[in-house]
Amino acid sequence: SGAVQVDHLVSLADAWYKGARTWDPLRRRNFANDPRNLVAVASKSNFDKAFRDAASWLPPNVAFRCEFVARQVDVKAAYGLWVSVKERAAMAAVLDRC
């Protein structure tokens, strides 16, 4: 269905700017296809999030924010991607309420 899309919790663009640009093609492909980083979403949410990190976009479904951010932390840690100061503050604010 066009109403449901597969999105990357940590967008490919965000990953690129935060470390993936130094990876070899196999590591990039593994990241892009890692089930920890994939989620089924409504097409509007996918469009709205685009390349944004947690500092500039969080899911409109407040009940999903804890899982969303926790999974982003897991993925970024697993791949050694850095987190901006604003992103870290936004993630902490969400996780503090979980």
PyMOL commands that set and color helices and strands:
alter all, ss='L'
color gray80, all
select helices_A, chain A and resi 12-17+20-22+25-32+35-37+43-49+62-79+85-96
alter helices_A, ss='H'
color red, helices_A
select strands_A, chain A and resi 4-8+38-42
alter strands_A, ss='S'
color yellow, strands_A
deselect
rebuild
show_as cartoon
